[in-house]
């Protein structure tokens, strides 16, 4: 088989990235898929054991912060498309170490943009730099309203500021150097393989271990939740059918206050673990709020629905049940994360 396109997916051993890599490897056997990951704490090749021997899959261990290595890889493989998912993404970590987020999210993105610019040299037909970003770049909302693709940027954490900057650089390289790009801004992802520092897998783990469930502030922070498998499908659609130099918001049409989500999670866990009703909820403890905590995010995903026909395939409760089932069936994976064996 002659492989027609060479697609680089950065951060492909991470949570969202592993789902995107798997989808592309399985759905497009005619593509050569390269998964570039530095395998920092959130990168885990156990996420991809089912595809690691596929003929159209290649893993590249490299750090996007190393410009010389990135340039060498682009010269060697001459990628036709980049799906850029590699990022530092945990807000709490950005508060304690903002420079790490500057290096990866801003400088790392610039290294990829420069390498693409140099290898494509203006011959950009059928080329694409697809940058995955976050709804947090828009700041916070009041009790009403939604983030649209034209909402002004107003980031409030070092994480969201670093992602906002990288978004601007992608657009600037599009305007200045003619690099075709797409940017998508997504809401909170959840699902299988998520590193257990994030709310849902952390609380699943803590319930299993009968540990406290720490809830920031009054627990009434509101987020839109997006099932990771639906997100991967949206990325696929935008990559293949989206208009160049456009932005697409990807959300779950699915707002939940944190405390209501946690209570639902506890209810489902009690049922699946055959515990008494309310037993898991008894682990909830309220803790001091984090600095710069945005009150509400809510995505208007009508553009991608109208133009590309994408919409979520599951309700939040369906996706949450599938997620919990996966963690309960993959406790070995979870224990490897906790022990560091991965």
DRENDO-1510 file (C-alpha; in Angstrom, 1 decimal, always signed):
<recs>
REC; n; res; u; v; w
REC; 1; UNK; +0.0; +0.0; +0.0 .
REC; 2; UNK; +1.2; +3.5; -0.9 .
REC; 3; UNK; +0.7; +5.8; +2.1 .
REC; 4; UNK; -0.8; +9.0; +0.8 .
REC; 5; UNK; -0.5; +11.4; +3.7 .
REC; 6; UNK; +1.9; +11.9; +6.5 .
REC; 7; UNK; +0.2; +13.2; +9.6 .
REC; 8; UNK; +2.0; +14.3; +12.8 .
REC; 9; UNK; +0.0; +14.2; +16.0 .
REC; 10; UNK; +1.7; +15.8; +18.9 .
REC; 11; UNK; +0.9; +14.7; +22.4 .
REC; 12; UNK; -0.5; +11.5; +21.1 .
REC; 13; UNK; +0.3; +9.5; +24.2 .
REC; 14; UNK; -1.8; +11.7; +26.4 .
REC; 15; UNK; -5.5; +11.6; +27.2 .
REC; 16; UNK; -7.1; +13.3; +24.2 .
REC; 17; UNK; -4.2; +12.6; +21.9 .
REC; 18; UNK; -4.3; +8.8; +22.3 .
REC; 19; UNK; -8.0; +8.8; +21.3 .
REC; 20; UNK; -7.2; +10.9; +18.2 .
REC; 21; UNK; -4.2; +8.8; +17.2 .
REC; 22; UNK; -6.3; +5.6; +17.6 .
REC; 23; UNK; -9.1; +7.0; +15.5 .
REC; 24; UNK; -6.8; +8.1; +12.7 .
REC; 25; UNK; -4.7; +5.0; +12.6 .
REC; 26; UNK; -7.8; +2.7; +12.4 .
REC; 27; UNK; -9.9; +4.9; +10.2 .
REC; 28; UNK; -7.3; +6.0; +7.7 .
REC; 29; UNK; -5.0; +3.0; +6.9 .
REC; 30; UNK; -3.8; +4.9; +3.8 .
REC; 31; UNK; -2.3; +7.6; +6.1 .
REC; 32; UNK; +1.0; +7.3; +7.9 .
REC; 33; UNK; +0.4; +8.5; +11.4 .
REC; 34; UNK; +3.3; +9.8; +13.5 .
REC; 35; UNK; +2.7; +10.2; +17.2 .
REC; 36; UNK; +5.2; +12.6; +18.8 .
REC; 37; UNK; +5.3; +12.7; +22.6 .
REC; 38; UNK; +7.8; +13.6; +25.2 .
REC; 39; UNK; +6.3; +11.1; +27.6 .
REC; 40; UNK; +6.1; +13.5; +30.5 .
REC; 41; UNK; +4.0; +12.6; +33.5 .
REC; 42; UNK; +0.7; +12.6; +31.5 .
REC; 43; UNK; +2.0; +10.7; +28.5 .
REC; 44; UNK; +1.4; +6.9; +28.7 .
REC; 45; UNK; +2.1; +4.4; +25.9 .
REC; 46; UNK; -0.2; +1.9; +27.7 .
REC; 47; UNK; -3.0; +4.1; +26.2 .
REC; 48; UNK; -2.0; +2.8; +22.7 .
REC; 49; UNK; -1.0; -0.8; +23.1 .
REC; 50; UNK; -3.8; -1.9; +20.8 .
REC; 51; UNK; -2.4; -0.1; +17.8 .
REC; 52; UNK; +1.4; +0.0; +18.5 .
REC; 53; UNK; +2.1; -2.7; +15.8 .
REC; 54; UNK; +0.0; -1.2; +13.1 .
REC; 55; UNK; +1.8; -0.7; +9.8 .
REC; 56; UNK; +0.7; +2.9; +9.4 .
REC; 57; UNK; +1.8; +3.9; +13.0 .
REC; 58; UNK; +5.1; +5.3; +14.2 .
REC; 59; UNK; +5.9; +6.6; +17.6 .
REC; 60; UNK; +8.5; +9.4; +17.9 .
REC; 61; UNK; +9.8; +10.3; +21.4 .
REC; 62; UNK; +10.7; +13.9; +21.3 .
REC; 63; UNK; +10.0; +17.2; +23.0 .
REC; 64; UNK; +8.4; +20.1; +21.1 .
REC; 65; UNK; +10.5; +22.4; +23.2 .
REC; 66; UNK; +13.6; +21.2; +21.4 .
REC; 67; UNK; +13.6; +23.2; +18.1 .
REC; 68; UNK; +16.6; +21.3; +16.6 .
REC; 69; UNK; +15.0; +17.9; +17.0 .
REC; 70; UNK; +11.6; +19.2; +15.7 .
REC; 71; UNK; +13.4; +20.6; +12.6 .
REC; 72; UNK; +15.2; +17.3; +11.9 .
REC; 73; UNK; +11.9; +15.3; +12.2 .
REC; 74; UNK; +10.1; +17.7; +9.8 .
REC; 75; UNK; +13.0; +17.5; +7.3 .
REC; 76; UNK; +13.2; +13.7; +7.6 .
REC; 77; UNK; +9.5; +12.9; +7.3 .
REC; 78; UNK; +8.0; +15.9; +5.5 .
REC; 79; UNK; +4.7; +15.9; +7.3 .
REC; 80; UNK; +1.6; +17.0; +5.3 .
REC; 81; UNK; -0.5; +17.8; +8.3 .
REC; 82; UNK; +0.0; +18.5; +12.0 .
REC; 83; UNK; -2.6; +17.9; +14.7 .
REC; 84; UNK; -1.2; +19.8; +17.7 .
REC; 85; UNK; -2.4; +18.5; +21.0 .
REC; 86; UNK; +0.9; +18.5; +23.1 .
REC; 87; UNK; +0.4; +20.9; +26.0 .
REC; 88; UNK; +0.6; +21.5; +29.7 .
REC; 89; UNK; -3.0; +21.6; +30.6 .
REC; 90; UNK; -3.6; +21.5; +34.4 .
REC; 91; UNK; -4.6; +24.9; +35.8 .
REC; 92; UNK; -3.3; +24.1; +39.3 .
REC; 93; UNK; +0.1; +23.2; +37.9 .
REC; 94; UNK; +0.2; +26.5; +35.9 .
REC; 95; UNK; -0.3; +28.4; +39.1 .
REC; 96; UNK; +2.7; +26.8; +40.7 .
REC; 97; UNK; +5.0; +26.7; +37.6 .
REC; 98; UNK; +3.8; +29.2; +34.9 .
REC; 99; UNK; +7.1; +29.1; +33.0 .
REC; 100; UNK; +6.7; +25.4; +32.2 .
REC; 101; UNK; +3.4; +26.4; +30.4 .
REC; 102; UNK; +5.2; +29.2; +28.6 .
REC; 103; UNK; +7.9; +26.8; +27.3 .
REC; 104; UNK; +5.6; +24.1; +26.1 .
REC; 105; UNK; +2.4; +25.9; +25.1 .
REC; 106; UNK; +4.0; +29.0; +23.5 .
REC; 107; UNK; +7.6; +28.2; +22.6 .
REC; 108; UNK; +6.7; +24.6; +21.7 .
REC; 109; UNK; +3.9; +25.7; +19.4 .
REC; 110; UNK; +6.3; +28.2; +17.7 .
REC; 111; UNK; +8.9; +25.5; +17.1 .
REC; 112; UNK; +6.2; +23.4; +15.3 .
REC; 113; UNK; +5.0; +26.5; +13.3 .
REC; 114; UNK; +8.6; +27.4; +12.3 .
REC; 115; UNK; +9.4; +23.8; +11.2 .
REC; 116; UNK; +6.2; +23.6; +9.2 .
REC; 117; UNK; +6.9; +27.0; +7.6 .
REC; 118; UNK; +10.5; +25.9; +6.6 .
REC; 119; UNK; +9.5; +22.6; +5.2 .
REC; 120; UNK; +6.4; +23.7; +3.3 .
REC; 121; UNK; +8.1; +26.9; +1.9 .
REC; 122; UNK; +4.9; +28.4; +0.6 .
REC; 123; UNK; +3.8; +25.2; -1.1 .
REC; 124; UNK; +0.8; +24.7; +1.2 .
REC; 125; UNK; -1.8; +23.0; -1.0 .
REC; 126; UNK; -3.2; +20.1; +1.0 .
REC; 127; UNK; -1.2; +21.1; +4.1 .
REC; 128; UNK; -2.8; +22.0; +7.4 .
REC; 129; UNK; -1.7; +23.0; +10.9 .
REC; 130; UNK; -4.5; +22.1; +13.2 .
REC; 131; UNK; -4.2; +23.6; +16.7 .
REC; 132; UNK; -6.3; +22.3; +19.6 .
REC; 133; UNK; -7.0; +24.9; +22.2 .
REC; 134; UNK; -9.4; +25.5; +25.1 .
REC; 135; UNK; -12.5; +27.4; +26.0 .
REC; 136; UNK; -10.6; +28.9; +29.0 .
REC; 137; UNK; -9.0; +31.5; +26.6 .
REC; 138; UNK; -12.3; +33.3; +26.7 .
REC; 139; UNK; -12.3; +33.9; +30.4 .
REC; 140; UNK; -15.4; +33.6; +32.5 .
REC; 141; UNK; -19.1; +34.0; +31.9 .
REC; 142; UNK; -21.9; +35.2; +34.1 .
REC; 143; UNK; -25.1; +33.2; +34.7 .
REC; 144; UNK; -26.1; +33.6; +31.0 .
REC; 145; UNK; -24.5; +33.6; +27.6 .
REC; 146; UNK; -22.2; +31.3; +25.7 .
REC; 147; UNK; -18.7; +31.4; +24.3 .
REC; 148; UNK; -18.8; +31.8; +20.5 .
REC; 149; UNK; -15.9; +31.8; +18.0 .
REC; 150; UNK; -16.0; +35.6; +18.0 .
REC; 151; UNK; -15.9; +36.0; +21.8 .
REC; 152; UNK; -13.0; +38.2; +22.8 .
REC; 153; UNK; -10.1; +36.5; +24.6 .
REC; 154; UNK; -9.8; +37.3; +28.3 .
REC; 155; UNK; -7.7; +34.5; +30.0 .
REC; 156; UNK; -7.5; +34.5; +33.8 .
REC; 157; UNK; -4.9; +31.7; +34.6 .
REC; 158; UNK; -1.3; +31.2; +33.5 .
REC; 159; UNK; -2.6; +28.1; +31.6 .
REC; 160; UNK; -5.3; +29.9; +29.7 .
REC; 161; UNK; -2.9; +32.8; +29.0 .
REC; 162; UNK; -0.4; +30.5; +27.5 .
REC; 163; UNK; -3.0; +28.8; +25.3 .
REC; 164; UNK; -4.4; +32.2; +24.2 .
REC; 165; UNK; -0.9; +33.2; +23.2 .
REC; 166; UNK; -0.4; +30.0; +21.2 .
REC; 167; UNK; -3.7; +30.6; +19.4 .
REC; 168; UNK; -2.6; +34.1; +18.4 .
REC; 169; UNK; +0.7; +32.8; +17.1 .
REC; 170; UNK; -1.0; +30.2; +14.9 .
REC; 171; UNK; -3.3; +32.9; +13.4 .
REC; 172; UNK; -0.3; +35.2; +13.0 .
REC; 173; UNK; +1.7; +32.5; +11.1 .
REC; 174; UNK; -1.4; +32.0; +8.9 .
REC; 175; UNK; -1.6; +35.7; +8.0 .
REC; 176; UNK; +2.1; +36.4; +7.8 .
REC; 177; UNK; +3.5; +33.2; +6.2 .
REC; 178; UNK; +0.4; +31.7; +4.6 .
REC; 179; UNK; +0.3; +28.5; +6.7 .
REC; 180; UNK; -3.2; +27.0; +6.4 .
REC; 181; UNK; -4.6; +26.4; +9.9 .
REC; 182; UNK; -7.6; +25.4; +11.9 .
REC; 183; UNK; -8.1; +26.2; +15.6 .
REC; 184; UNK; -10.6; +24.5; +17.8 .
REC; 185; UNK; -11.5; +25.5; +21.3 .
REC; 186; UNK; -13.0; +22.7; +23.4 .
REC; 187; UNK; -14.7; +22.5; +26.7 .
REC; 188; UNK; -13.8; +20.1; +29.6 .
REC; 189; UNK; -13.0; +16.6; +28.3 .
REC; 190; UNK; -13.7; +13.4; +30.2 .
REC; 191; UNK; -13.6; +9.7; +29.4 .
REC; 192; UNK; -11.2; +6.7; +29.4 .
REC; 193; UNK; -7.4; +7.1; +29.9 .
REC; 194; UNK; -7.6; +10.5; +31.6 .
REC; 195; UNK; -4.7; +11.2; +34.0 .
REC; 196; UNK; -6.1; +11.1; +37.5 .
REC; 197; UNK; -5.3; +14.7; +38.5 .
REC; 198; UNK; -8.4; +15.8; +36.7 .
REC; 199; UNK; -11.8; +15.9; +38.5 .
REC; 200; UNK; -13.6; +12.8; +37.3 .
REC; 201; UNK; -10.8; +10.2; +37.3 .
REC; 202; UNK; -9.4; +11.7; +40.5 .
REC; 203; UNK; -12.8; +11.3; +42.3 .
REC; 204; UNK; -13.3; +7.8; +40.9 .
REC; 205; UNK; -10.0; +6.8; +42.3 .
REC; 206; UNK; -10.6; +8.5; +45.6 .
REC; 207; UNK; -14.0; +6.8; +46.0 .
REC; 208; UNK; -12.4; +3.4; +45.3 .
REC; 209; UNK; -9.8; +4.2; +48.0 .
REC; 210; UNK; -12.3; +5.9; +50.4 .
REC; 211; UNK; -10.4; +9.1; +50.3 .
REC; 212; UNK; -11.7; +12.7; +50.6 .
REC; 213; UNK; -13.3; +14.3; +47.5 .
REC; 214; UNK; -11.9; +17.8; +47.6 .
REC; 215; UNK; -14.3; +20.4; +46.2 .
REC; 216; UNK; -13.1; +24.0; +45.5 .
REC; 217; UNK; -15.1; +26.8; +47.1 .
REC; 218; UNK; -18.8; +26.3; +47.2 .
REC; 219; UNK; -18.7; +23.8; +44.3 .
REC; 220; UNK; -21.0; +25.9; +42.2 .
REC; 221; UNK; -18.5; +26.4; +39.4 .
REC; 222; UNK; -20.1; +25.6; +36.1 .
REC; 223; UNK; -18.5; +23.7; +33.2 .
REC; 224; UNK; -19.5; +22.3; +29.8 .
REC; 225; UNK; -18.4; +18.6; +29.6 .
REC; 226; UNK; -17.3; +16.9; +26.4 .
REC; 227; UNK; -16.9; +13.1; +26.0 .
REC; 228; UNK; -13.3; +12.5; +24.7 .
REC; 229; UNK; -14.4; +10.1; +22.0 .
REC; 230; UNK; -16.9; +12.7; +20.7 .
REC; 231; UNK; -14.1; +15.2; +20.7 .
REC; 232; UNK; -11.8; +12.9; +18.6 .
REC; 233; UNK; -14.6; +12.6; +16.1 .
REC; 234; UNK; -15.0; +16.4; +16.0 .
REC; 235; UNK; -11.3; +16.8; +15.4 .
REC; 236; UNK; -11.5; +14.3; +12.5 .
REC; 237; UNK; -14.4; +16.2; +10.9 .
REC; 238; UNK; -12.7; +19.6; +11.3 .
REC; 239; UNK; -9.4; +18.3; +10.0 .
REC; 240; UNK; -11.0; +16.8; +6.8 .
REC; 241; UNK; -14.0; +19.0; +6.2 .
REC; 242; UNK; -13.4; +22.3; +8.0 .
REC; 243; UNK; -12.7; +25.5; +6.2 .
REC; 244; UNK; -9.0; +26.7; +6.4 .
REC; 245; UNK; -8.1; +29.6; +8.6 .
REC; 246; UNK; -11.3; +29.1; +10.7 .
REC; 247; UNK; -12.0; +28.5; +14.4 .
REC; 248; UNK; -14.5; +25.9; +15.7 .
REC; 249; UNK; -15.8; +25.7; +19.2 .
REC; 250; UNK; -16.4; +22.1; +20.3 .
REC; 251; UNK; -18.6; +21.5; +23.3 .
REC; 252; UNK; -20.9; +19.0; +24.8 .
REC; 253; UNK; -24.1; +21.2; +24.9 .
REC; 254; UNK; -23.9; +20.0; +28.5 .
REC; 255; UNK; -23.5; +22.4; +31.5 .
REC; 256; UNK; -23.0; +21.1; +35.0 .
REC; 257; UNK; -22.2; +22.7; +38.3 .
REC; 258; UNK; -19.3; +20.9; +39.8 .
REC; 259; UNK; -21.2; +19.8; +42.9 .
REC; 260; UNK; -24.1; +18.4; +40.9 .
REC; 261; UNK; -21.7; +16.5; +38.7 .
REC; 262; UNK; -19.9; +15.1; +41.8 .
REC; 263; UNK; -23.2; +14.0; +43.4 .
REC; 264; UNK; -24.1; +12.2; +40.2 .
REC; 265; UNK; -20.7; +10.5; +40.1 .
REC; 266; UNK; -21.1; +9.4; +43.7 .
REC; 267; UNK; -24.5; +8.0; +43.0 .
REC; 268; UNK; -23.4; +6.0; +40.1 .
REC; 269; UNK; -20.3; +4.7; +42.0 .
REC; 270; UNK; -22.4; +3.7; +44.9 .
REC; 271; UNK; -24.6; +1.7; +42.6 .
REC; 272; UNK; -21.8; +0.0; +40.7 .
REC; 273; UNK; -19.8; -0.8; +43.9 .
REC; 274; UNK; -23.0; -1.9; +45.7 .
REC; 275; UNK; -22.5; +0.6; +48.5 .
REC; 276; UNK; -25.1; +2.3; +50.6 .
REC; 277; UNK; -26.9; +5.2; +49.0 .
REC; 278; UNK; -24.9; +8.4; +49.9 .
REC; 279; UNK; -21.8; +6.5; +51.1 .
REC; 280; UNK; -19.5; +8.1; +48.5 .
REC; 281; UNK; -21.1; +11.5; +48.9 .
REC; 282; UNK; -20.0; +11.4; +52.5 .
REC; 283; UNK; -16.4; +11.7; +51.3 .
REC; 284; UNK; -17.0; +15.2; +49.9 .
REC; 285; UNK; -15.0; +17.9; +51.6 .
REC; 286; UNK; -14.9; +21.6; +50.7 .
REC; 287; UNK; -11.5; +23.2; +50.4 .
REC; 288; UNK; -10.1; +26.6; +49.9 .
REC; 289; UNK; -10.7; +28.0; +46.4 .
REC; 290; UNK; -7.8; +28.3; +43.9 .
REC; 291; UNK; -6.7; +31.8; +42.7 .
REC; 292; UNK; -8.4; +33.1; +39.6 .
REC; 293; UNK; -11.0; +30.4; +39.4 .
REC; 294; UNK; -13.4; +31.2; +36.6 .
REC; 295; UNK; -17.1; +30.9; +37.6 .
REC; 296; UNK; -18.6; +29.5; +34.4 .
REC; 297; UNK; -17.6; +28.3; +31.0 .
REC; 298; UNK; -20.2; +27.4; +28.4 .
REC; 299; UNK; -19.5; +26.6; +24.7 .
REC; 300; UNK; -21.8; +27.5; +21.7 .
REC; 301; UNK; -20.9; +24.6; +19.4 .
REC; 302; UNK; -23.6; +25.5; +16.8 .
REC; 303; UNK; -21.0; +26.4; +14.1 .
REC; 304; UNK; -19.4; +22.9; +13.9 .
REC; 305; UNK; -22.9; +21.3; +14.2 .
REC; 306; UNK; -24.3; +23.4; +11.4 .
REC; 307; UNK; -21.3; +23.5; +9.0 .
REC; 308; UNK; -19.8; +20.0; +9.6 .
REC; 309; UNK; -22.7; +18.0; +11.0 .
REC; 310; UNK; -21.0; +17.1; +14.3 .
REC; 311; UNK; -22.8; +16.7; +17.6 .
REC; 312; UNK; -22.2; +14.7; +20.7 .
REC; 313; UNK; -23.1; +11.0; +20.5 .
REC; 314; UNK; -23.9; +10.5; +24.2 .
REC; 315; UNK; -25.7; +12.3; +27.0 .
REC; 316; UNK; -23.5; +13.2; +30.0 .
REC; 317; UNK; -24.9; +10.4; +32.1 .
REC; 318; UNK; -24.2; +7.9; +29.4 .
REC; 319; UNK; -20.7; +9.1; +28.9 .
REC; 320; UNK; -20.1; +9.2; +32.6 .
REC; 321; UNK; -21.3; +5.7; +33.1 .
REC; 322; UNK; -19.0; +4.5; +30.2 .
REC; 323; UNK; -16.1; +6.4; +31.8 .
REC; 324; UNK; -16.7; +4.9; +35.3 .
REC; 325; UNK; -17.0; +1.4; +33.7 .
REC; 326; UNK; -13.7; +1.8; +32.0 .
REC; 327; UNK; -11.9; +2.8; +35.2 .
REC; 328; UNK; -13.5; +0.0; +37.1 .
REC; 329; UNK; -12.4; -2.5; +34.4 .
REC; 330; UNK; -8.9; -1.0; +34.2 .
REC; 331; UNK; -7.8; -0.7; +37.7 .
REC; 332; UNK; -4.4; -2.1; +36.8 .
REC; 333; UNK; -4.0; +1.0; +34.5 .
REC; 334; UNK; -5.0; +3.2; +37.3 .
REC; 335; UNK; -2.7; +1.5; +39.8 .
REC; 336; UNK; +0.2; +1.9; +37.3 .
REC; 337; UNK; -0.5; +5.7; +37.2 .
REC; 338; UNK; -0.5; +5.9; +41.0 .
REC; 339; UNK; +2.7; +3.9; +41.4 .
REC; 340; UNK; +4.5; +5.5; +38.5 .
REC; 341; UNK; +5.1; +2.1; +36.8 .
REC; 342; UNK; +3.7; +3.4; +33.5 .
</recs>
